[in-house]
Amino acid sequence: MQREMTFNVGDTIAADSMAYHMQRSRSNLRNVKLFNFVEVDTCFSEESRLDVVVRVVERWYVWPVPIVELGDRNFSEWWQTKDLSRIDYGAYIFWNNFRGRNETLVLELRFGYNNRYQLRYEIPYLDKKQKFGIEFKGGYEQAREVAYTSNENRRVFHKEEGKFMRRLAYGAVIPRWRPNLYNVHELEIGFTNEWVEDTIAKLNPNFFGKGESSTMHFSIQYELTNDITDYTVYPLTGHIFNLKIRKDGLGILKSPVDMFFAEIEFNKYWKIHPRWYFAHGQKLRLSSFNQQPFIYQRGLGYKSDYVRGYELNVIDGQHYALIKTSLRWMLLQPKRINLKFLKTDKLGLIPITIFANANFDAGYVIDQQLNKGNPLAGQWIFGGGVGIDVSTFYDIVWRMEYSANRAGQHGFFLHFLKYI
């Protein structure tokens, strides 16, 4: 815990900077994700000496979390069909603070429409100075349905009764270096063995490339994160900078995959008035100019990289720019709900904060492969709307938004990903 403090025992700190150190140390401890509540207070014990008292409420570390998830990109896409057969079920087994050293052990067992069996083990500190760590992960996945191309900015799927159309085995080792409180360097070295039914390769010979129905390749990725925010799960002040460079296909194995990309992202968060906050972010992705396998090229519409109002669309491409903004008003200030029938504060004390917000996004995708089947590429797209965000314990954020886009399409969208 002392590693996260901005000062050490015996340090001399100017009186006018003490408030900053207290606030920053509290945020650092909160971002460790071991505690539901963190308080950092001071008390004078004698002249010119200040004692610091840290009070925390630890989280419950071992969680069997049930999985009931949709086999689509997001809730809004699933809602178009409301097909209950497209639901995944199973469980995550989280063991945080494993061995009492802030290590993380995660086992994922997913069944239903898609299958996934994954194990991840993270050791944050290998040395006494707590600067070097490492992570191991590996797994196996099966999918009953494959999006083998996109048309009119919608994914086109293929499935065959009683078959898994795609299988994937993978593993990676990730050395991590954290030289100071706010910078993390990661180097991921991974291996992927992936194959699809021959039908997919016939429908789209560029699915993996060169008409292949399988690929086996190594990859290497470097990532730098500079995170100076008050709360990394739902930031209100500070900034995040992220740089990611990745190469898939190192020429070691015979594979049609030979792809490179670089991403750079910067998000800034301000408190502009009591209870009013503003966030602005930009992201740029550039990738190989050669013919890329369809399965590995990604434009907008995946995970948190989308423009509001276009949640039902994918804009596949090789390069893109994304701008996101959000004006937030704290509708409900941080509050603790005490469930007295639960006898432990780890579960019985629930923090909750609610924000109302107004949002506006813009994006641009360059596509040199799908062209006519991807009309939203090659033009600026705009979207925005209003919403409610609920932030609560164990890094849970629910977002309910009503958004409209440049084409006049609008609707209600529900999200569970962190973003601006």
N, C-alpha and C positions, 0 to 999 in steps of 0.2 A: 504494500500500500504506500509506503514512503517513497517508492520510485515515482509515483504520480504527482507528488507535491512539487511545487515550484521553488521550494526552499528546504533547507536542511536544518537539523538541530544546531544551534549556535550561530546561525547566519545573522548578519546585521542588515536590516531592511529599512529604507526610508519610510517615515510615517505616511507620506502622501501616496505611496505605492502599495501599502499594506492591503487596502481593499481589493485592489486588482489581484494580488497574490492569493487572497482568500477565495475570491470568486473563481479564479482560474484553477486552483487546486480542487475546489469542489467539482467543477466541470470535468476535470481529468479523472477524478475518482468515479464520477457517475458514468463516464464513457468506458470504464473498465468492464461494465455490465455484470458486476458481481453483487450490486446493491440496488434495492428498490428506492431507498432514501439515503441521502448524504447531507450531513450538516457539518460545517466547519466554523467554529466559534473561537473567540479569544477571551482570555482572562488575565488580569495583571496579578503577578505573584510578588513582585517587588519593583522598585524603581528601575526604569530603563530595561525591564525584562518583560517579555510577553509570552505567555503560554498559549499554545494552540490546542484546542480540543476537537477531535473528529468523532462524530457519532454517525453510525451507519445502521441500516436495517438490511441484513443480508437476504439475498434471494434464496428460494428453494432450488437446490442445485440439480436434483435428479427428477427428470420429467418424462413420463411416457405420454407423448402428445399424439392424440388420434389424428389421422389424416382423412379428411373428406374434401377432396379438391376436384376441380374441373379439368377435363382433358383438353381444354382450349387455351388460347393465349391469355384470355382474361374473362371476367364474369360477363361482360357485355356481349362478347362473341358467343359464349355458351347460351346466353339468354335468347338468342335468335332461334335456336332449335328446342331448348329446354329438354334435351335428350338425357334422361337419367342414366342411360347405359354408358354415357361418356364421363362417368365419375370414377375417380381413383380413391381407394381407401387403404388404410393401413395404419402405421404408427412411426413417429420419430421417437427415439429414445435418446434424450439429451442428458449428459452427465457433465455439467459445468463445474469448474473448480475441482476437477478430477485430481485425486491424490493431494488436495489442498494446495495446489501450486498454480491455480488459475488455468490448468490444462482443460481442454475440451474434447470430449469423446461423443461422437454422434453416430447412431445407427439408424438408417432409414430402411423401412420395409414397406413397399408400396405395391398394392395389387389393384385389380379392377381393369379399367380400360387400358391403362398403361402400367407396366411393372418397372420398379426400380429397387435395386438392393445396393446400398451404399454405406461405406464406413469411412469416417473422417476422424483424424486424431491430430490435435494441435497442441504443441508444446511452446508456449510463448517465450520462455527463457531457458537457455541452455548454459549460460555463464553467470558468474556471480554479479557482474555489472548489469545483468538483465538487458542486454542489447541484442543478443542473437537468439532466434527461435527457429522452429521448423514445423511443417505441417505435412501430413501424409493423407492421401485420399484415394479411393478406388471404388469401382462399382460396375454394375451390369444393368442394362435397361432393355426393355422390349416395348414396342409400340404397335398397336393394332391398325393404326391409320397413319399415313404419311402425306404431308403436303409436298407434292413433287414439283409444283410450280405455282405461280400466281398469275391471275388474270383479272383485269379491271380492278386492280389493287385489292383483290380478295384471294386468299389462299385456296388452291385447288387440291382436294384430297383424293386418295385412293385407298380402298381397303378391300379385303377379300374375306369372306366368312370363314371363321375358324383359324385364321392365320395371323401371326405377328409379322407385319410387313417390314419392320426395321429392328435391328439389334445392335447394341453398342456395349463394348467393354472398354474400360479406361482406367488409368491410374496416373498419379502425379506425386512428385515430391516438391515441396515449396520451402526452401530456405528463406528466412526473414531476418532483416537487420533493422533495428530501431535505434539509431544513434542518439536520439534525443526524444523529448516528450511528444513531438508533433510530426515527425517524419518517419515513414515506414517504407523500406525498400523490399520488394519481393522478387524472387527469380523462380518461376515455375517451369519444371521440366516434366513433360507429360508424354504419355503413349496412348494412342487410340486405335482400336480395331472395330470397324463399323461395317455393317453389310445390310443390304436390302434385298427383297425379292426381285428376281429378274424383271418382273413386270414394271417396276419403278424405273429401272435403267432404260427400258424400252420407251416408256412414256416420256422420259427426260434424260437423254444420253449425257447431259451435263450435270446430272444430280451429284455425282462424285467427279465426273469428268471422263472423257474418252470412252463413254459407254460402259464404264465399269460398274459392277454391282457391289463392290466392296473396296475398302481402303484400310491400310495399316500404315500409320506414320507416327513419327515423333514430332513434338512441338516444344517451343521455348518461348517464354513470356517474361518480360520485365515490367514491373509496376511500381510507381512511386506515388505515395499518398501523403499530402500535407494537410492535416486536419486540425484546425484551431477553431472549434465550435463549442458552444455551451453544452449541446447534447446532440451527439452524432446521429441519433435515430430520428429526431425532429428538430433540426437546428433553428434557432431564432436569432443568434448573433454569431459573428465570426465568418470563417471562410473554409472551403474545401478545394484543394487542387489535386487533380489526379492525372497521371500520365501513364498510358499503357501501350506497350509495343509487343507485337506477337508475330511469330513465324510458325506456320503449320506446314509440315513437310520439309525435312532437313536434308533430303537426298540420301539418307542412310538406307532406307527401304524403298523398294520400287512401289511408287504410289502416284496416282494422278493428282494428288493434292500438293500444290505449291503456291502458298498464299501468304501474304504479309499485310499487316495493318497497323496503324498507329492511331490512338485516340488521345485527345487532350480535353479536359473538362475543368471548368472553374465556376464555383458557386459562391455567391456572397450574400450574407444575411445581415440586416440592420434592424435595430430598434429605433423607430422614428418618433415615437411618442409613447407615453404609458399605455400599454395594451395594444399598440399598433406596431406591426412589423412588416418589413418588405424583404423579398428574396428575389434574386436574379441569377440566372445561370446560363452558361454557354457550353456547348459541346461540339467538337469537330472530329470527324473520323475520315481518314484517308486510307485506301487499301490498294492492293496490286492492280496494275492496269492490264495484266494478262487475263485470259478467260478464267473466271473463278468458278469452282464448284457451287452449284445452286445452294446446297445445304449449308455452306459456310459463309455465304455472303448475307449481310444483314443491313437493311436500311432502317427506316423508321416504322414503328408499330410493334416492336418487341420489347418486353419487360418495361422498363421505365422510359425508354427512348421513343416517345410519341408526342404528337401535338394533340392537345385536348380537342375533342369533337371528332377526331379521326380514329377512335378506339376500335372501330370495326374494320379498319383498313390496314393493309401492310403496303409499304412503299419500298420495295426491294431495290437495292442499289449498292454501288461500290464505295461511294463517298457521300457524306451528308453533314449538314450543319443544323444545330438545334438550339433554339433560344427559349427559355422558360422564365416567366415572371409570376409573382404571387404577392398580393397585398393581404395581410392577415390581421384580423382583429380578435383579441382574446375574449371570446364570448363567456367562457367560464374560467376563472383564474384557477391555478393549481389547487386541487382540493384532495383531501384524503377521505376515502370512504372506509369506515371501520365495520367490518363484518364480524361482529362480536362472537358469533357462533363458531368461528374458526379460531382456535386457541393460539395460533402462531401468527406473529406479525409478518412473517414471510409470505403468507397467503391472505391474512385477514385485513391488512392495510392496503388499500388499492388507490394509487394516485390516478387522477384523471384531470385532463385539461382539454377544453373544447375551443376551437377556432372557427370563425366564419371567414371566408376568403373570397377574393375576386382574382381571376387568373387570366393570363394571355400568353399564348405560345406562338412560335413561328418555326418553320423548318424548310429545308431544301435538300433534295436528294438528286444525285447524279447517277443515272443508270445507263450503262453502255451495253447491256446484255438482253434485258427483257423488252426494252423499247416500247413497241406498240401495245404490249399487254400491261403497261405500267403507266397510265396517263398522268398520274399525280407527280411522277418524277419529272424533273426539269422545270418546275415552277415553284414559286414560294407558296406555301400553304399556311393558313392562319386559323387559329381557333382559341376559344376561351369561354369563360363562364363564371359561375359562382358555386360555392360548396361549403361543406362542413367537414372539418377534420377532428377526429377524436384520438388523443394520445393517452395511452394508459400504461400499465406496468408490463414488465417482461418484453419491452420493445415492440409493443403492439400499436399500430396506427391504422385507423379506419378512415377512409376518405369517401365522401358521398358528394358527387358533383353533377350539376346540370350544365352542359356545354353545348356550344354551337360552333360550326366551322365555316370556312369561306364559301362553301357551296350551299350554305343555308340549312344543312342537316343539323339536327339537334337531338338531344336525348339525355336521359339520366344514366350516370355511370358510377359504378362502385369499384374501388380499388383497395388493395392491401399492401402496396409497395411504398417504400419511402422515396421521396422525390421532392423537387421544388413544386 
